[in-house]
Amino acid sequence: MSYQEERKVELKVSDVMSTNLVTARPNETIVNVARKMAENDVGSVIIVDEKGTLLGIITEKDIVTRVVARGLDPRNTYAEEIMTRNPITIYEDATLAAAAEYMYEKKIGHLPVVNSEGRLVGIVARSDIIRIAPSLIEILFLKEAGTS
């Protein structure tokens, strides 16, 4: 591994995460959630309560598999009906390599990021890791890093 690759592996989640969180409330329709994704060019929306507490997450895949594929009307389907409740999170001081490993193991592409108090502070997507640390692609997809 080159010095540059080694440095990228040492990056923390907080170095890569997006802090411009796109959020929605549980009572918003899927049409509104999808609009927010499109307007902000993101692949997921964090579902929060009025205090900003993390309740769930909805991804593009969720909309396809839980709404479109089931023939539900996105104008009459609400975030709370399809969101992944109590989503898996990662701490902001975790390494990018740990985040990549976690995403692979849990088969997820988006990880809400929390601080040491458990407060939502950002989100990291598989695409963020690939963009910043392409050396971690093996961990994200192949699980063969370290075997040569």
C-alpha positions in Angstrom: 0.0 0.0 0.0 1.4 3.4 -1.0 1.8 6.2 1.5 -1.0 8.1 -0.1 -3.4 5.1 0.2 -2.3 4.6 3.8 -3.2 8.2 4.6 -6.6 7.9 3.0 -7.4 4.7 5.0 -6.6 6.7 8.2 -9.2 9.4 7.3 -12.0 9.6 9.7 -15.7 9.5 8.9 -15.9 13.2 10.0 -13.4 14.1 7.2 -15.7 12.7 4.5 -19.3 12.9 5.8 -21.8 15.4 4.5 -23.1 17.8 7.1 -25.8 19.2 4.9 -28.4 16.7 6.0 -31.6 16.4 3.9 -34.3 15.5 6.4 -38.0 14.8 6.4 -40.7 14.2 9.0 -42.4 10.8 9.4 -45.7 12.3 8.2 -44.3 13.5 4.8 -45.4 11.7 1.7 -42.9 9.7 -0.4 -43.5 12.2 -3.2 -42.1 14.9 -1.0 -39.2 12.7 0.1 -38.3 11.9 -3.5 -38.5 15.6 -4.4 -36.0 16.4 -1.6 -33.7 13.7 -2.9 -33.9 15.1 -6.5 -33.6 18.7 -5.5 -30.5 18.0 -3.3 -29.0 15.3 -5.5 -28.8 12.8 -2.7 -29.6 9.1 -2.4 -31.1 9.2 1.0 -33.2 11.3 3.4 -32.9 11.2 7.1 -36.3 11.0 9.0 -36.3 13.1 12.1 -38.8 14.3 14.7 -39.4 17.9 15.6 -36.3 17.9 17.9 -34.1 16.6 15.1 -33.8 13.2 16.7 -32.9 10.4 14.2 -35.9 8.1 13.6 -35.1 6.5 10.3 -33.7 6.7 6.9 -35.2 6.3 3.4 -33.0 5.5 0.4 -33.7 5.5 -3.3 -33.7 1.7 -3.1 -36.4 1.9 -0.4 -38.6 3.9 -2.7 -38.2 1.5 -5.5 -38.6 -1.7 -3.5 -41.1 -0.6 -0.9 -43.3 1.7 -2.9 -43.0 1.4 -6.7 -42.5 -2.4 -6.8 -45.5 -2.9 -4.5 -47.7 -0.6 -6.5 -48.2 1.9 -3.7 -49.2 5.5 -4.5 -46.3 7.7 -3.4 -48.8 10.6 -2.9 -50.6 8.6 -0.2 -47.7 6.7 1.3 -45.8 8.3 4.2 -42.2 8.2 5.3 -43.0 6.4 8.5 -44.5 3.5 6.5 -41.4 2.6 4.6 -38.5 4.1 6.5 -35.8 1.9 8.0 -36.4 2.5 11.7 -33.5 3.0 14.1 -31.0 2.8 11.3 -27.4 1.6 11.8 -25.2 4.6 12.6 -21.4 5.2 12.9 -19.5 7.5 15.1 -17.8 10.5 13.5 -14.4 9.5 14.8 -14.5 6.0 13.2 -12.1 5.4 10.3 -13.2 5.3 6.7 -12.0 1.7 6.6 -14.3 0.8 9.5 -17.2 2.6 7.8 -16.5 0.6 4.6 -16.3 -2.7 6.5 -19.6 -1.9 8.3 -21.4 -1.0 5.0 -20.2 -4.2 3.5 -21.2 -6.4 6.5 -24.6 -4.7 6.9 -25.2 -4.5 3.1 -26.0 -0.7 3.3 -24.9 2.2 1.2 -25.6 5.1 3.6 -24.6 5.6 7.3 -26.0 8.3 9.5 -23.1 9.7 11.5 -23.4 10.5 15.2 -21.2 12.3 17.7 -20.1 10.9 21.1 -23.4 12.0 22.6 -25.4 10.1 20.0 -26.5 13.3 18.2 -26.9 13.2 14.4 -24.1 15.2 12.8 -23.8 13.9 9.2 -24.1 11.1 6.8 -21.6 9.2 4.8 -22.5 7.3 1.6 -20.6 4.5 -0.1 -20.0 6.9 -3.0 -18.3 9.4 -0.6 -15.9 6.7 0.5 -15.1 5.7 -3.1 -14.6 9.3 -4.2 -12.2 10.1 -1.3 -10.5 6.7 -0.8 -10.8 4.5 -3.9 -8.4 2.1 -2.2 -11.3 1.0 0.0 -13.4 -0.3 -2.9 -12.1 -3.8 -2.1 -13.6 -3.6 1.4 -16.9 -2.1 0.2 -17.5 -4.6 -2.5 -15.1 -7.5 -2.6 -14.1 -8.2 1.0 -10.7 -9.3 -0.2 -8.6 -6.4 1.1 -5.6 -7.8 2.8 -5.5 -11.0 0.7 -3.0 -10.9 -2.1 
